[in-house]
Each structure stands twice: as structure tokens, then as C-alpha cells.
């Protein structure tokens, strides 16, 4: 699940970069159109009134097309900005989800290690208990054997005294 979310985040991030690049390109186009328009107006304003009139007439005839192009570019910039905000929100949502999955994985790993340590400790305790029990039995059996040997030696000595 974590790998899937990481891939999704990568894809969305790439989409966001492409969208941001397209937005920057469109803004550049818009600024270029506005600059061209401004330069034309300034150049017309600097001309002599006699020459200015014909150029103003030509400019006004063609300015509608330029204004329409600028409007379309502004609309496109707004749309791209909206899409960019949506992509940013998607990327952030995926990133937060992925980070929460990573935290859960770390917690699970920590719990697993703790459980394994407990099991290992339990096994070591059982081994120690078994070793202690075996050693106690051996000691008890040795004591029994020694006691029986002592008894049999005592009986043998008593028999030998009786024979004398």
C-alpha cells in the first residue's frame, strides 16, 4: 500500500510540475502580449499627430483581436492556477497519507521487535528453568545414590559385625 501511494504521489508531483510549467509558459505569453500592446501604444504616442492618426486607426482595428487573445490568456492562466491548486492539494493529501502509513509501519516494526524480544526472553527463561530443574534432579539423584550407598555400606558393616 505504501509503495502504491508513493508511486501515486510521484505521478501527481510530475503532473503538478507539468502544469506549473504550462502555467509559467502561459503567463509569459500573456506578459509578452501585454508588453507588445504597451510598446505599440507608446510608439504611437511618440509620433507626430499627422502620422499618429493612421496608426491609431490601424491599431484600434486590430486591438480587438489582441484584447481577445489577452482575455483568453488570462482565462487560461486562471484555469491553470485553479488546476495547480487542486494538484497541490492532491499531492499534499497523498503525502500525508503516505507519511501516516510510514508511521504505522514503523510502529508495527517496533511492536514486532518488542514481541520478538519478549518471546526470546521467555524462551531463555524456560531454558534456564529446565536447566535448573535438571540440575536439581541430578543433585537429588546423587544424594539418593549416596544415601543408598551409605545405607548399603551401613548394612554391610552391620552384617560384617554380626558375623564376627
ZIJO-V146682 format. One record per residue. N is the residue number from 1. NEAR is the number of other ideal C-beta (glycine too) atoms within 8 Angstrom. D_CENTER is the distance of its C-alpha to the mean C-alpha in Angstrom with 1 decimal. Layout:
n=N near=NEAR d_center=D_CENTER
n=N near=NEAR d_center=D_CENTER
//
This chain:
n=1 near=5 d_center=11.1
n=2 near=9 d_center=7.5
n=3 near=6 d_center=9.0
n=4 near=7 d_center=10.8
n=5 near=12 d_center=8.2
n=6 near=9 d_center=6.6
n=7 near=8 d_center=10.4
n=8 near=9 d_center=11.3
n=9 near=12 d_center=9.2
n=10 near=8 d_center=10.9
n=11 near=8 d_center=14.1
n=12 near=12 d_center=14.1
n=13 near=9 d_center=13.5
n=14 near=8 d_center=16.3
n=15 near=9 d_center=18.4
n=16 near=12 d_center=17.9
n=17 near=8 d_center=19.1
n=18 near=8 d_center=22.0
n=19 near=12 d_center=22.9
n=20 near=9 d_center=22.9
n=21 near=8 d_center=25.1
n=22 near=9 d_center=27.4
n=23 near=12 d_center=27.7
n=24 near=8 d_center=28.6
n=25 near=8 d_center=31.1
n=26 near=12 d_center=32.6
n=27 near=9 d_center=32.9
n=28 near=8 d_center=34.7
n=29 near=9 d_center=37.0
n=30 near=12 d_center=37.8
n=31 near=8 d_center=38.6
n=32 near=8 d_center=40.7
n=33 near=12 d_center=42.7
n=34 near=9 d_center=43.2
n=35 near=8 d_center=44.3
n=36 near=9 d_center=46.7
n=37 near=11 d_center=48.2
n=38 near=8 d_center=48.6
n=39 near=8 d_center=50.2
n=40 near=9 d_center=52.6
n=41 near=9 d_center=53.6
n=42 near=8 d_center=54.2
n=43 near=8 d_center=56.2
n=44 near=11 d_center=58.3
n=45 near=7 d_center=58.9
n=46 near=5 d_center=60.2
n=47 near=9 d_center=62.8
n=48 near=5 d_center=66.4
n=49 near=6 d_center=67.1
n=50 near=5 d_center=69.1
n=51 near=8 d_center=66.3
n=52 near=11 d_center=63.6
n=53 near=8 d_center=64.9
n=54 near=7 d_center=64.5
n=55 near=10 d_center=61.0
n=56 near=9 d_center=60.0
n=57 near=8 d_center=61.4
n=58 near=8 d_center=59.4
n=59 near=11 d_center=56.2
n=60 near=7 d_center=56.7
n=61 near=7 d_center=57.2
n=62 near=8 d_center=54.0
n=63 near=9 d_center=51.9
n=64 near=7 d_center=51.1
n=65 near=7 d_center=49.2
n=66 near=11 d_center=47.3
n=67 near=8 d_center=46.6
n=68 near=8 d_center=45.4
n=69 near=9 d_center=43.1
n=70 near=12 d_center=41.7
n=71 near=8 d_center=41.2
n=72 near=8 d_center=39.3
n=73 near=12 d_center=37.1
n=74 near=9 d_center=36.4
n=75 near=8 d_center=35.6
n=76 near=9 d_center=33.3
n=77 near=12 d_center=31.6
n=78 near=8 d_center=31.1
n=79 near=8 d_center=29.8
n=80 near=12 d_center=27.3
n=81 near=9 d_center=26.2
n=82 near=8 d_center=25.8
n=83 near=9 d_center=23.7
n=84 near=12 d_center=21.6
n=85 near=8 d_center=21.0
n=86 near=8 d_center=20.1
n=87 near=12 d_center=17.6
n=88 near=9 d_center=16.0
n=89 near=8 d_center=15.9
n=90 near=9 d_center=14.3
n=91 near=12 d_center=11.6
n=92 near=8 d_center=11.0
n=93 near=8 d_center=11.3
n=94 near=12 d_center=8.8
n=95 near=9 d_center=6.2
n=96 near=8 d_center=7.5
n=97 near=9 d_center=7.7
n=98 near=12 d_center=4.3
n=99 near=8 d_center=4.0
n=100 near=8 d_center=7.4
n=101 near=11 d_center=7.1
n=102 near=9 d_center=5.6
n=103 near=8 d_center=8.5
n=104 near=8 d_center=10.8
n=105 near=9 d_center=10.5
n=106 near=8 d_center=11.3
n=107 near=8 d_center=14.1
n=108 near=8 d_center=15.4
n=109 near=8 d_center=15.6
n=110 near=8 d_center=17.4
n=111 near=8 d_center=19.7
n=112 near=8 d_center=20.5
n=113 near=8 d_center=21.5
n=114 near=8 d_center=23.6
n=115 near=8 d_center=25.2
n=116 near=8 d_center=26.0
n=117 near=8 d_center=27.5
n=118 near=8 d_center=29.6
n=119 near=8 d_center=30.8
n=120 near=8 d_center=31.7
n=121 near=8 d_center=33.6
n=122 near=8 d_center=35.3
n=123 near=8 d_center=36.4
n=124 near=8 d_center=37.7
n=125 near=8 d_center=39.6
n=126 near=8 d_center=41.1
n=127 near=8 d_center=42.1
n=128 near=8 d_center=43.7
n=129 near=8 d_center=45.5
n=130 near=8 d_center=46.8
n=131 near=8 d_center=48.0
n=132 near=8 d_center=49.7
n=133 near=8 d_center=51.4
n=134 near=8 d_center=52.6
n=135 near=8 d_center=54.0
n=136 near=8 d_center=55.7
n=137 near=8 d_center=57.3
n=138 near=8 d_center=58.5
n=139 near=8 d_center=59.9
n=140 near=8 d_center=61.6
n=141 near=8 d_center=62.9
n=142 near=8 d_center=64.3
n=143 near=8 d_center=65.9
n=144 near=8 d_center=67.4
n=145 near=8 d_center=68.7
n=146 near=8 d_center=70.2
n=147 near=8 d_center=71.7
n=148 near=8 d_center=73.2
n=149 near=8 d_center=74.4
n=150 near=8 d_center=76.0
n=151 near=8 d_center=77.6
n=152 near=8 d_center=78.9
n=153 near=8 d_center=80.1
n=154 near=8 d_center=81.7
n=155 near=8 d_center=83.3
n=156 near=8 d_center=84.5
n=157 near=8 d_center=86.0
n=158 near=8 d_center=87.6
n=159 near=8 d_center=89.1
n=160 near=8 d_center=90.4
n=161 near=7 d_center=92.0
n=162 near=6 d_center=93.5
n=163 near=5 d_center=94.9
n=164 near=4 d_center=96.6
//
